[in-house]
Amino acid sequence: MRMIFSKTFGYALRGVLYVAMLREDKERIQLDEIAEQLSVPRHFLGNVMKKLVKAGVINSKKGPYGGFYVNDRTSEFTLLQLKEFTGEVEDFDICVLRFRKCNSANPCPMHNQVESLRRKWQELLASTTIGDLLRKNEPDFIKSISVI
């Protein structure tokens, strides 16, 4: 179980938050702006954002006046769902010691101690929505997602 998110998940979350925070200022946000402001590779971010559009987390419109924008359901998606949409749910099944056959029937030396943390971590992600993060409304929040 990783306690630090992968780049893919981090880019997905930061991309959605950036688009959501600017929804009142701009109707649509272009990929170039998001990539530049978040200091992430444009091509990689584009692939991640496509997954989010396909999953219905955000919407997009092509063309010179196109870009990404939030929809009525954006704020309802959980962080666990975002992980699923970026293909990273298996993180919860990976042994912390990287043993190949680690499970409850054949546990590694740390399996039982880590299992309760794993469940709590998964519960936290399942109970935290994009809307929850947006409601925090901390000063300089937009700057905090732009910094790596």
Secondary structure, 3 states (H helix, E strand, C coil): CCCCCCHHHHHHHHHHHHHHHCCCCCCCECHHHHHHHHCCCHHHHHHHHHHHHHHCCEEEECCCCCEEEECCCHHHCEHHHHHHHCCCHHHHHCCCCCCCCCCCCCCCCCHHHHHHHHHHHHHHHHHCEHHHHHHCCCCCHHHHHHCC
